Amino acid sequence: MPNLNNSVMQRLPVFYPDQETQATIIETFATIDEKLSAAVQKQTALQDLFRTLLHELMTAKTRVMHSPFPAPSWQLIATHSDALLNLHIRNFRKIEAFP
């Protein structure tokens, strides 16, 4: 294959789409750019909201007493395990107190 130089490149035909197609392509990219900017702004706002809520929860400024969502299965298991552990501890203390 011969080397590619300016004289070879100048002889290659370059095809451009017609003006209408170019305008459509530009509009499409502009729309994509607008949607991307909106998505980035939304993501930033949601991250700020998350950080604020997390800070309020961790500093006990906000407390969650009742969740409108059902507890995940692992949470139910953990709650059940905690209840059983507390029951065993209470029973052990009763046995320990018995002379």
Protein Blocks (a to p, Z undefined) as FASTA:
>chain_A
ZZddfklmmmpccddddfklmmmmmmmmmmmmmmmmmmmmmmmmmmmmmmmmmmmmmnom
accfbdcbdcdfklmmmmmmmmmmmmmmmmmmmmmmpZZ
